[in-house]
Amino acid sequence: MYRWGRWPLTINLLIAAACLLGLFSTIGASLPYPILPPLFASGVGNGLNSFLGLPPKMLFGLALTINPLGLLIGNTLLGPLSDRYGRRPVLMLTTIGAALGHMLTALALLLESYPLFIVARFGTGLLEGNGAVVRAMLADRLEGDLRVRAMSWLNGAFYLGWLAGPLLAGATVVWGITVPFWIAAGALVMTAALVALALPREAPSLATTSWWHVARHQHAFHLLRHADLRKLFIVQFAYTCGVTAFYEFYPLWLVEYPGYGAPGIAWVTAALCAVMTCTAVFAGRPSRFAPLQRATWSAFACATAIAAVALGHVWLGLVAIVLFGIPNAFYNAIVPGWCAERFGALGQGAVMGLLSTTFCLANIVMALVGSVLTLLDTRLILLLGALLSAWAAWRLRGWRVQMAGAGAASLPARP
């Protein structure tokens, strides 16, 4: 373990490799965000938005749901599997597999096959659920302030991927709707080669005898038998429901209200992700305020930004979309580091997998709910997201007060 200060070159390479892996993974995941809304909401018929005669907005909601469903399963299993078989082999296999998934997505778009698109996005999500493995890799080898800062840098890499992905889509879709996905596939193949070169080999754990045993008995949800982790899951689920409602449906809001197409969505998303990336650079620095206190403030600020998009004027909504990145970057720098310190003894892969799985489950739930609410008004799903994030902030505040009270009660009485 290494703390903040001077550390070997191998630790620098480890952090750099983790950040690059996070960057290229999220570039591929974020590509469809500026591409899909015009395909499903522009009013122009095609093979994707006319499948089985279903409403295009419903098909859009289902298309948003399927990738997070794969992420949900992947994050549930890949973290614990990496505890058993090692971070390096799991990361290499999943990265190459995700590249193949993007190739299949490109083929589905070329054929305008909605079923093939769904299969491709599910498989890609399943294999891109390796973010928990990357976080666990850092949590294994770092501790203290260095761990918190490295987690923050990794979050910054993920945010930069959300920036680069939409920009890549907006810049290259003019040459063909499949071009961004081929570029993403190539980037992931190069990332797999980097993982092979940069990450140390590991001896697999002898704690279990098969991957099936891990899948059945060491998945992330197995941690919910612990009371504090159940409480964390409920709060995190509410917060991430609010965040995913925002992520999934503000592009649709941009199509319906400002009237933006794929390039406009890409530029707004780029501004949002640039703000998140810049904020993540310093969001993990030590603070005199308690982690849960800072997380509470961040969650309240996120809820306010989402509500401004749902209820405000178009220009207020555009500003709120971009500024949302500041409190969200702080929240995502604080909570994983706090969880690593508090629950790491239960297995960093499983703990980080639980956080990532919660996000994926929220994606699925809000995509399904949103596919119904947007038939009435897109702003309804955004308003619901704001309410859920505000409730999570309120629960975090109560949890912090409860923990502070329990800590004070355990102190010996003064004579």
Secondary structure by P-SEA (a helix, b strand, c coil): ccccccccaaaaaaaaaaaaaaaaaaaaaacccccccccccccccccccccccccaaaaaaaaaaaaaaaaaaaaacaaaaaacccaaaaaaaaaaaaaaaaaaaaaaaaaccaaaaaaaaaaaaaaacaaaaaaaaaaaccccaaaaaaaaaaaaaaaaaaaaaaaaaaaccccccaaaaaaaaaaaaaaaaaaaccbbbbccccccccaaaaacccccccccccaaaaaaaaaaaaaaaaaaaaaacaaaaaaccccccaaaaaaaaaaaaaaaaaaaccccccccccaaaaaaaaaaaaaaaaaaaacccaaaaaaaaaaaaaaaaaaaacaaaaaaaacccccaaaaaaaaaaaaaaaaaaaaaaaaaaaaccaaaaaaaaaaaaaaaaaaaaaaaaaaaaaaaaaccccc
